[in-house]
Amino acid sequence: MITPASPGGSTDVMARLVSEGLSRHFGVPFPVDTRPGAEGSIAAQAFVQAPPGTALFFTNAGTITTTPVLIPRLPYDTRADLVAIAPVATDFLAYAVRPDFPAASLSEVFERIRDRPGDISWCSAPGGTNLLTNAYLRSRGLDAVFVNYRTTGPAALDTAAGRVDLTVQPLVTLAPLVQEGRLRLLAVTTSIRSPAWPDVPTVKEAGAPELEVEGIPGLFGWKGMPEDLRARLTAAVQDVVRAPETIERMRSLGLVPRITTAQELERDLREMGGRLAEVAQKYGVRSE
């Protein structure tokens, strides 16, 4: 199972839960092969180049929805070569700062960026949060310095250490640092509050609905995958997600199980990708 997830991130955790569950279901191993970087395109290309039937692809939504927008000339066809099988969860991402950063809310962070152009730095997980934050800043003429990280863990740690001012990352990555008092959450990017952090507002509640985006980690197959096999894998993933131990593990990480069909996953990603493409075109956003 090839994935662009960085070790320890929410997509990596979900990939391993699914890998373990499918191994139990089918009685064969599904080892996880992590290949982070380049907005998920390194892992996606490795999957597409693998002989059909030898690998599956587990990724977050950004590889499907955002990477084709940010990197127009990919060496594969995202829509044709990555065949949706099943989603696994709703993954919450959040904006965070170090505890002593002089802003009590997300709107105050943007006010500080306006007052101090070029002085505030930010970093982001790859995908929709990167694109939407970049577009939000451009749409308001705000000048903040983007700091690029290959994986989410170092980005969160550097924000906690004060080397970067603002970060937007999966809650799974941020949670240990928040619990240790080294980061402070400002808003989640989803349309609903996280069950694990109910006091943290959504970006819409924080006054920035343009930043709303869901994390949807899911499993994908290869071009030409037989429909009966696709259906068997969809059902198997749904069984894994329904398992009490999986639900409990997800809840402990602040994730919400997502049990829908391959067709619903395709629809959700198509709608998300269309919106992100419009934003990118409007504001001229490309990969940072």
URJODA-V120942 format. One record per backbone hydrogen bond with DSSP energy under -1.0 kcal/mol. CO is the residue of the C=O (numbers start at 1). NH is the residue of the N-H. Records with the same first field share a line. If there is no record, write none. Layout:
CO: NH + NH
This chain:
1: 33
2: 58
3: 35
6: 9
9: 13
10: 14
11: 15
12: 16
13: 17
14: 18
15: 19
16: 20
17: 21
18: 22
19: 23
20: 24
21: 25
22: 26
23: 27
33: 3
37: 40
38: 41
40: 44
41: 45
42: 46
43: 47
44: 48
45: 49
51: 54
56: 2
57: 220
59: 218
61: 64 + 65
62: 66 + 67
66: 69 + 70
67: 71
72: 74
77: 81
78: 82
83: 221
86: 219
88: 258
90: 256
91: 215
92: 171
93: 189
94: 169
95: 186 + 187
96: 167
97: 184
98: 101
101: 103
105: 109
106: 110
107: 111
108: 112
109: 113
110: 114
111: 115
112: 116
116: 119
120: 145
121: 166
122: 147
123: 168
127: 131
128: 132
129: 133
130: 134
131: 135
132: 136
133: 137
134: 138
135: 139
137: 142
138: 141
143: 118
145: 122
152: 156
153: 157
154: 158
155: 159
156: 160
157: 161
158: 163 + 164
159: 162
166: 123
167: 96
168: 125
169: 94
170: 174
171: 175
174: 178
175: 179
176: 180
177: 182 + 183
178: 181
184: 97
187: 95
188: 203
189: 213
197: 200
201: 188
202: 206
203: 208
204: 207
208: 211
209: 212
215: 91
217: 88
218: 59
219: 85 + 86
220: 57
221: 83
222: 225
226: 230
227: 231
228: 232
229: 233
230: 234
231: 235
232: 236
233: 237
234: 238
235: 239
236: 240
237: 241
238: 242
239: 243
243: 247
244: 248
245: 249
246: 250
247: 251
248: 252
250: 255
251: 254
256: 90
261: 265
262: 266
263: 267
264: 268
265: 269
266: 270
267: 271
268: 272
269: 273
270: 274
271: 275
272: 276
273: 277
274: 278
275: 279
276: 280
277: 281
278: 282
279: 283
280: 285
